Structures are given as C-alpha cells and as structure tokens.
Amino acid sequence: MTYKEAIEQGYRDGDCMYTIGYISRKTDVLKQPVQIAGGRRKGQLYVEIPAWQTTKYHIRQYLVEAK
C-alpha cells in the first residue's frame, strides 16, 4: 500500500519524528510505501518522507485510522 492509498482508505497523519537517514527531496511522497513499525510502536503504520530542514535525517510519519 502507498501513502496515497492509505489516505484514501481513511488513515490520517498522526505523530511524526526524525530518524537518521537521507531520503531524496525529489521523492514523490504520495508514492512512498506504508510500512509496519516494530519495537516500541509495534504494529503501527508509518511512511518515511524527506525532511526539508536537514539532510542527515528524514521524517517518519505515523498513520492513524480516522474516527
């Protein structure tokens, strides 16, 4: 599933955080794949998008179901 498909299915943006790693700013954010988190946030959906403030980090945008 892509970020665009997740939004169309009723998900919305939730929490976000910076994560080490670079993602090109030319990346089409809506085509980014949705992934499933592990660890402390196990089972939560997220998508990785570029950060415009820095090139050392990218943003991990978590998704929540709209109520």
trRosetta pair geometry for C-beta under 8 A, 3 or more apart (Angstrom, degrees):
i j d omega theta_ij theta_ji phi_ij phi_ji
1 5 4.8 -129 -163 87 84 129
1 6 5.7 97 145 -59 121 86
1 9 7.7 -35 -156 -1 137 145
1 33 7.2 107 75 -155 46 68
1 34 4.8 -22 89 33 97 121
2 5 4.8 97 52 8 74 102
2 6 7.1 -134 97 -6 40 88
2 30 6.7 53 147 153 119 59
2 31 5.5 -46 -150 -145 136 36
2 32 6.6 120 -158 67 80 36
2 33 6.1 -65 -104 -99 58 44
2 34 6.7 143 -158 -15 9 87
3 6 5.7 -55 -150 34 31 114
3 7 6.6 31 153 -18 64 104
3 29 6.2 -58 67 149 160 70
3 30 5.3 -131 78 -143 106 36
3 31 7.2 -22 30 20 98 10
3 32 4.9 37 -22 60 121 88
3 33 7.8 -117 -31 -87 75 2
3 34 6.3 143 -77 -63 52 87
3 47 4.6 58 -89 -118 108 167
3 49 7.9 61 -88 -70 160 110
4 7 5.9 -55 -152 34 32 110
4 8 6.5 29 151 -16 64 108
4 30 4.0 49 -57 -177 108 98
4 31 7.0 1 -4 -71 116 43
5 8 5.6 -56 -148 39 34 112
5 9 6.3 30 153 -18 66 109
5 34 7.7 -110 68 -9 98 125
6 9 5.7 -59 -147 39 31 109
6 11 4.3 -34 163 44 91 137
6 34 5.1 109 -54 -67 138 146
6 45 6.8 -180 -136 146 143 147
6 47 7.5 -159 31 -44 152 128
6 63 5.7 -41 159 -145 140 164
7 11 6.0 -82 -87 68 35 81
7 12 7.3 74 -126 -95 74 47
10 65 6.2 25 119 -156 103 75
10 66 4.9 -122 177 37 80 105
11 45 6.9 -57 -137 81 152 143
11 63 4.3 19 173 176 129 119
11 64 6.7 147 -156 73 79 26
11 65 6.0 -56 -102 -98 67 46
11 66 6.7 -179 -123 -16 14 85
12 63 7.0 146 70 -154 25 74
12 64 6.1 -31 64 66 77 78
12 65 7.9 64 18 176 79 11
12 66 4.9 82 -14 -71 114 97
13 16 7.1 -13 -176 -48 107 110
13 61 5.8 -51 -134 -176 98 113
13 62 7.7 98 -165 76 56 52
13 63 6.7 -57 -105 -107 34 60
13 64 7.8 14 122 23 16 85
14 61 7.8 131 50 174 63 67
14 62 4.4 -56 70 98 108 96
14 63 6.0 131 4 -148 102 8
14 64 3.8 94 -67 -17 124 109
15 62 4.7 15 61 40 78 127
16 59 5.4 4 -179 -176 118 107
16 60 6.6 165 -155 82 65 50
16 61 4.7 -16 -106 -106 105 62
16 62 6.6 -157 -79 14 48 76
17 59 7.3 151 78 -153 28 63
17 60 5.4 -15 63 56 79 99
18 51 6.5 33 -120 -81 95 154
18 54 7.8 35 -143 51 134 133
18 57 4.3 12 -174 170 108 144
18 58 7.4 146 -151 74 64 25
18 59 6.3 -46 -98 -98 54 58
18 60 7.6 133 -136 12 7 83
19 48 7.2 -72 54 -124 135 107
19 57 6.3 141 68 -159 32 87
19 58 5.9 -30 64 66 86 75
19 59 7.4 119 17 -135 85 11
19 60 4.7 60 -17 -27 128 114
20 56 6.7 -39 -137 155 73 82
20 57 5.9 -60 -100 -104 37 73
21 48 7.8 -24 90 -165 127 140
21 57 7.1 45 43 -138 48 37
21 58 5.4 -49 86 12 82 110
22 55 5.6 13 -115 176 115 72
22 56 7.1 -54 -69 -124 89 16
22 57 7.9 34 -82 30 53 6
22 58 6.5 132 -137 -47 18 106
23 27 5.7 -39 160 0 99 153
23 48 5.9 163 -58 138 152 104
23 49 6.8 -157 88 171 150 18
23 50 4.5 -135 91 -82 96 74
23 51 7.8 97 46 4 96 68
23 58 4.3 67 8 -110 107 146
24 27 5.0 125 78 -33 84 93
24 50 6.5 -74 95 -83 26 134
25 50 4.7 176 -96 147 56 163
25 52 6.8 84 -118 -99 123 73
27 31 7.8 -137 175 64 78 98
27 32 6.8 55 157 -72 121 102
27 49 7.5 -166 94 -144 126 58
27 50 5.8 147 40 -29 116 116
28 31 4.3 44 94 18 111 114
28 32 7.5 -166 96 -34 60 73
29 32 5.7 -31 -162 -8 42 118
29 47 7.8 93 -174 138 79 131
29 49 5.0 29 -129 -127 107 114
29 50 7.5 -107 -82 20 98 85
32 47 4.8 105 108 -172 122 110
32 48 6.3 -148 -172 61 137 60
32 49 6.3 -122 -16 -82 167 73
33 47 7.3 179 92 -123 33 88
34 45 5.2 0 179 -170 114 111
34 46 7.2 148 -157 73 68 25
34 47 5.4 -53 -102 -73 61 94
34 63 6.8 -30 -136 7 119 148
35 45 7.2 145 75 -154 36 60
35 46 5.8 -33 66 68 85 77
35 47 7.0 137 15 -93 81 43
35 48 7.4 14 15 -16 128 95
36 43 6.5 -21 -169 -132 104 25
36 44 7.4 142 -156 73 59 33
36 45 6.2 -39 -99 -97 59 59
36 46 7.9 129 -114 22 15 78
37 41 4.1 -19 125 101 149 102
37 42 6.2 -131 106 -100 82 22
37 43 6.8 -35 64 43 82 27
37 44 4.5 -2 30 62 126 85
37 45 7.4 -142 -6 -76 89 10
37 46 5.5 64 -53 0 104 120
37 62 7.5 -17 -34 -112 140 103
38 41 7.7 52 71 70 17 68
38 42 5.4 19 -148 -104 38 79
39 42 6.2 178 57 -57 28 82
41 44 4.5 -54 165 27 100 128
41 46 7.8 53 122 -35 141 128
41 62 7.2 -100 -174 -108 148 135
44 62 5.5 -10 155 -150 126 115
44 63 7.6 160 173 54 82 63
45 62 7.0 119 84 -161 53 64
45 63 4.4 -37 93 54 107 111
46 60 5.2 12 174 178 138 91
46 61 6.2 153 -159 80 79 43
46 62 4.7 -43 -96 -100 94 56
46 63 6.4 -176 -92 2 35 82
47 60 7.8 161 78 -156 33 52
47 61 5.2 -20 62 64 83 99
47 63 6.9 58 -7 -37 96 113
48 58 5.6 50 -178 123 97 132
48 59 7.2 152 -157 82 53 49
48 60 5.6 -26 -100 -102 73 66
48 61 7.6 169 -95 18 21 77
49 58 6.7 177 84 176 34 99
49 59 5.0 -24 67 68 86 102
49 61 5.6 20 8 -7 117 121
50 58 5.7 -66 -119 -131 36 98
50 59 7.2 21 100 19 15 92
51 54 5.4 -4 110 51 125 77
51 55 8.0 -161 76 -82 94 25
51 57 5.3 7 26 98 155 83
51 58 5.2 -165 -9 -128 96 36
51 59 5.0 128 -74 -32 90 89
54 57 5.1 38 90 35 126 92
